[in-house]
Amino acid sequence: MKGSLMVAIDAQTVEEQMCFSQGGAAGNGVASPLPSMVRGACPSLSAPMQTGDGLLVRLRPSTPGLTIAQLRLLAEAAERHGNGLIEITARGNFQLRGMTPQSMPGLAADIDRAGIVPESGVTIEVPPLSGVDPSEIADARGLAERLRNAVDSLHPKPLLAAKLAIIVDGGGRLVLDEISADIRLKAVNAADGSQLWRLAIAGTQATATPLADLTSEQAIPGVITLVKALTAIGPRARGRDLDIASLRARFPTILDFSHAESTAPDSPVGLIPLNKQHSALGLRPAFGQIYAQDLIRFLDVAKLAGVHEIRTGPEHSLLLLGLSRDRIEDILAAAADSGFQTRAGDPANYAIPCAGAGACASAYYATREAATDLIKLSPELLDGSLKVHLSGCAKGCAHPSPTMLTIVGAATGYAIVVNGSASSEPVAYIHKEDLKSALAALGELVRNNKAAGESAQQCLKRLGRDAIATALRQG
């Protein structure tokens, strides 16, 4: 094979679950169905994860995108060897579901025949339009490639945490500000007109701790300094474990924190102009999922419309490149017919369910059905100002960071968390049979109390936790 399948934690799994071991693969490079005795995130080898609906594979191609033909072959492989369900994760990875130990060799062979080489080694993420977006401040993809080579060249080879992630963000129309990473490089414009890379650790763009503004020549050595510091701590070390004070003393260019840039990121869904002649079209499979047959049917239309490359993006998106402007309406209609969300303002974009019961053994309820009910019962809640996380259990894998509202499944019903994550203290508990009425009550609370010009998030913040809890109990 040209590369090994990079399989990571499912959106419904956590570090307490066992990975599959590499041993016992009979020399075919496919994971053994015997569970590993090592707990933790899966290694970046052919090691599928057991979930509620079979084995799951997470795949990040090493190329910026796939051709129509490659994505079609991937969809056919997902249907042939799994249950045909394809997911795009919040970080822009492919997930294929429903495989068995017996079907894994065929899946690996088909992916190899499609010419899809999975990324391996340390996870380095760049914005999906890097390299084709003229508004990009700096070349993120080029810097990321040089950084990967630098990490791979380290001797001895660093032992890094399996889930450690580095983001290299050159700015532009689509950025990775809302995705968490252990190490971040973000291109910024300096006061003298030069371009610098802002180095930060542990968090999203808003929550990460900045260390320094570095030139292009300093950026890679700066990250290598952090990689070596993590290695010194141990193989489970993450960005949050680094000593900020000692690191700041090692960098020559300390940034001016008073001039930190903060802009609202563009949505990856909808038409994204790149220049006067070219645009990208962002689509989002409903709740991040699409069946292979629906995707294949859509790809036939996309090919006729001139699409030559499809990239994955943040927020479960697919980005189409090469689309003829005179075919936009046709492809939007075909996308909607195939189950894609096509508008940035679609309420469904702001309901974030995990895989839920049936797909995940840990989930207590059918989260995607509940998300559909939420959209129908409380559209005023999903105005784009907040996200509602529907988590099948308290692990909160689909959206680890806090949201304004989180509905957490439990053995006896549901916990409602306000402005927190799935593991935070809830403001109220509701019974199993009361979920629909509670969702309707949340929408009614916003509808009846929102002031002119006020968003749903502003309204709920003004009302406070007690008012939300009271409405849920009355609902």
N, C-alpha and C positions, 0 to 999 in steps of 0.2 A: 504493500500500500504506500501511497505517496505521503500519507500522514495519518496519525492515529486520531480516532474520534475524541474530541475534547468534550468530556462529559463533566458537568458540574452539578451542584445541588439544584434539585427541582424546586420550583416555586413553592412546593408543599413540603420540603424536607429541610431539616436543620442538622447541626453538627452532631446531635445525639444519634442519628441514624447511621447504620453501617454501610460502608461502600463495598463494592464487589472487588475481589482481589484479581490481580493480573495473572497469578499463577493458574495452572491447570487449563490453559487455553489451547492445548494441543498444537501449539506452534502456529496458530492462525491469526494471532494478534487480537483475538476477541476475548472479552472479559469472561472469566469463569463465573458460573452461577453460584459458586460458593462464597458466602459472605466473608469479608475481611474481618480480622480481629482488631484492626486499627479503626478507631472511631475518628470522625472528622469529615471534612469536605472531601469529595472525590478527587483523585488525582487527574491530571490532564492526559489520561490514557483511555484506551477502549474499556471503559468501566461503567456500564449502565446502572442507573439507580432504580431500585424497586419502589414502585408507587402503588396506589390503589387500583390502577388500571393496567398494570404490567410494568415493563421496564421503560425507563425514560432516558433519552439521549439529548443532551444539550450540545449544540454545534455552533461554533463561530468560525466562518470561513476566513482564511488568511488573506484573501483578496478583498478590496473595498466593497465589491458587490458580486452578484451572479448574473450570468446571461439568462435570457428567457429559457433557453434550452436546458441550462443547468438547474434552474429552479423547477422546471417541469420534471426533470429526472429525479430531483430530490422529493417532489411530491409523489411521484409514482413509487419511489422506494418506501416512503412512509406508509402508503396504502398497501403495498405488497408485503411488507414485513412487520407492520404495526397495525394500529386501529385506524390509521388514516388521518388522525388529528394532528395538526401542525400548529404550534404556538410561536408567537414572537414575544419575547420577554421584554420587560421594562428597560433592559439594557441593550436590546437589539440582538439577542441571540435567537437562533432557531431551537425549538424543542420538538422532538418527535416522540409520540407516546404509543404505548400498547405493544411494545415488542416482547418477545420471549427469548430465553437463552438460545433456543434453537434457531430463531430468526435473525439473531445478531450477525452471524457471519455473512449472510446474504445482504443485509443492510450495509455493512461495511464495504463489501465488494461493489455494490451499486453506487455508493457515494464516491468511491475511488474511480469507477468508470465514468462518472459525471465530471471528473476533473476538479472536484471540490477538495481542496486541501485544508483540513482543519488547522486553526491556529494552535500553537503549542507554546509552552513556556509561560513566563509571567504575563498576566493579563494587562495589556496596554490598550486603552480605548481612545478613539478620536471621533470627532463629530462626523456623521455619515456623509455630509457633503464636502468634507475636506478634500481639496484638490480640484473641485469643480465650481466652488463658490467664490466669485471674484471679490466678495466683501470680507473674506477671511483676512484677518490681520497678519497672520504668519502661517507658514506651511507646517501644519500639525502632523500630517501623515509622514512627511519626510523626516521630521524630528523624531517621531515615534519609531520609525524604522532604524534610525541611527542609535536610539536609546536601547532598543531590543538587542541590537548587535553588541552594544557595550555591556549590557547585563549578561548576555550569553558568553561573552569573552572573559568574564571574571573568573579568576582562579584563586582559591578553590571555588567551585560552583556554589552560589549562595543557596541556602536552604530557607525558602520563604514560605509563609503561610499559604495554604492552597487557595484561599479566597482573597488573597491580597490583590488589589487593583490599582493601576496607575492610569490617570487621565491626562492626555495631552490635548488641549483645546485651543485651537487657533482663532477662535471667534467666528463671526459670520452669522448667517441667517439661522442656523440651528446649532445650538451649543449644548453642552452636557452639564449645565449648572446644577440641575436638580438631581443628578446621579452622584451618589456617595463614592468616595475613593480614599485609599490610604495615602496616596501621594497625588498632588494635582500640579500641573503646569498650565497656566492660562495666559495667552498672549494679551498684552496690554500696550497701549500707546503712551509713551513717555511724554513729558512736557516739551522736550526738545524735538519731538517728532520721530524719535527712534522707536523701535519695537523691542519690548522686553518680555520675559516670561516670568510670571508671578508664581512662585513656588509656595505651596501650602500643604498641610497634612490633615488627614482624618476628618472627612465630612464632605458635605456638598459645597458648592461655591459660597453659599451664605454662611455655613457653619464651620468650614475648615479653618485651621489656624495658619495665617500667612507667616512665612519665614523671610522671604527676600524677593527682590526683583532682579532677575539675572539676564545677562545678554545671551544670545544664541550659543556663544562659545562656552558660557558658564552653565547653561541649563542642564546638559547631560552630566557633567561632573557633579552638579548639585544633587541630582536624583541618585546618582551612584553613591554619594555620601550617605544618603538616607537608606539606600538598600544595604549598605555595609553596616549601618547602625542597627537596622532590623535584624540582620544576620547575627550580629553580636549578642542581641537580646535572646534570640532563640527562634526555632522554626514555627512557632505559633504567634510571633510578634506581629502586631498590626500598627498602623499609623498612630493610633491613640496611645501606644506604649512608648513613643519617642519622647525624649527629654527636650522640650522646646527651648528652654533657656540656653542649654549647652549648644544646641544646633544653631541658634541665631548668632552665637558668638563666632561660628565658623564660616559664616557667609560674608563676603566683602560688601555686598550691596544690600543694605537694609531698606525696605520699602517705607514709604510714607503712608501710614495707615489712614490718615485723614482724607486721602484721595482715592480710597478704594472704589472701584467702579461697580455699579449695580444696575442692571437693566433687566426688564422682564423678557424671558426667552420667547422666541416665536414658536408657534405650535408646529409640530411635524406633520399635522394633518391639513390637507388642502393644497391649493396651488402656491408654490414657492418660487417667485421670480428670481432668476439668477443674473440675467442681463436682458437686454432688449430683445434678443432672439430666443433665449432658452429659459425654460422653467423646469422645476421638478414637481412632481405630484405626489403628495403624501397621503397614504391610505392606512387605515387601522382596522384589522380584523375585529369583528365584534368581540369585545372583552379579550382581545389578544389571541383568539382562536379561529381557525378555519379548517375545514375538511379538505383533503387532497383533491377530490373531484371538483369542488367549487373553485379551488385555486387554479387547477388545470384549465377549467372552462374560462376563467378570467384571463389567464395567460395567453390563450388563443386570440382574444380581442386585443390585448396589449401588444402582441407581436404585429398585428395588422396596423395598429396605431403608430408604429415606429419606435416603440420602447426597445432600447438595446441593453439596458442594464437595470437591475433592481437591487437596491441596498436596504438593509435593515436600519432602523433608527430608534431613538428613545421613545418611550411611551408606547411600545408595542407597534411601531409603525413600519411600513414598507414605502420606500421612496423610488419612484419611477423616473428614469432619465431617458431623454431622447424622444419624448412624446411630441407629436405634431400638434401645434396649437389648434388646427382646424378639426382635430379629433378629440378634443378635451371633453366635450359634452357626451360623445359616444362612450368614452372610457369611464366617465363618471357614472353613467347609467349602468354599464356593465359591472362596475365595482359595487354599486349599491345592490344590484341583483345577486351578486355573489356573496354578500354578507359583510362588505366593508363599510366602515364609517368614512365619509368623504368630506365632512365639514369640521372645521376647527371648533365650532360652537355646538356640536352635537352633544346633548346631555350625556349620552353614553360614554363619552370620553372622560367623564369625571366620576364615574362609578368604577371602582377598582376591586374586582373580586379575585380571590385566589381560585385554584382549580375546584375546590369544594368537595363535598361528599361524593363518593363514587370514583373520583380520580385520585383522591388523597385519603389514605387510611386514617389520618389524624383529624380530618374535618368533621364537624358535627352537623353541618347543614349544606344545602345546595346553594352555594353562594351566587352562581350565575343566574339562577332562577330568581333569587332575591334581588339581584341587581336589575333584572328586567322589571320586577315589580316596583322597585324604587323609581325607575325612570317613568313608569306609567302613573304612579301614585303621587310623586313629588317632583315634577319637572322644575318647579320654581326653586328647589334646593340646588339643582345642578346647573347653575347659571354661569359656571366657569370660574367663580371666585373661590371655590373650595373643592376638595375631593372627598368622597365617601369611600372608605375602605371596608370591604365586606370580607372579613377574615374567618375562615372555618374553624380556627382555634386561636389560642392566645399567643402562638408563635409569630403570627403576623408576617409570614414570608413574602407575600405579594407586595407589601409596602412597609418595610421596616421602620421608616421614619414617621414622625407624627402626622396625623391629618386632623382636620377640624372635627370629623365624625368617624368613628370606627365601630362597626357592628361585629362583635366577637362571638363565635359559637361556643357553647358550653354544653355539658351533659344534660342540664335541666332547662336550657333556654338560650338567652342571648344577653351579653353584657354590652352596654353602650358607653363608649369612651369619648370624651370631648377634649379636643386639642391634645391628643396623645397618641401613642402607639397601641397595638393590640394587647400588650402586656401591662399597660398603665391601669391605674385605678379607675373603674367605671363610675359613672354618675348614676346609673340605674340598671336594673335587671328586668328583663321581660320574659314571659313564659313562651314556650315553643309555639303555641297557637296564636300568639299576639303579634307576630312580626309584621304582617301586612298592615294592621291597624297602627302600629308604632311608626312605620314608614310614612303612612298617610298623615299621622299627627305631626311629624317633623315638617312635612311640606306645608301643612296648614298653619303651623307656628310661624313660618317665614312669611307666608301669604298674608296672614292677618296682622303682622307686626312690622313688616318692612317699610321703612320711611322712603319718601321720594328720593331717588338717586342712590339708594343704599343697596349694596350687594347682599347676597344671602350670608356670606361670611361676616360682613359688618353687622348685619342684623343679629346673628347668633352670638357674636362677641358682646354686643351691647346688652342682649337679654341675659346672658350668663348661664352658668351651669345649672343653677337651681331652676330657672324657667324651663330649660330643656328637659331636665329630669321630671319636672311636674307634667309637662306636655306628654312625655312618653308614658307616664303612669296613667294619665287620663285617657290616652289613646288606646 
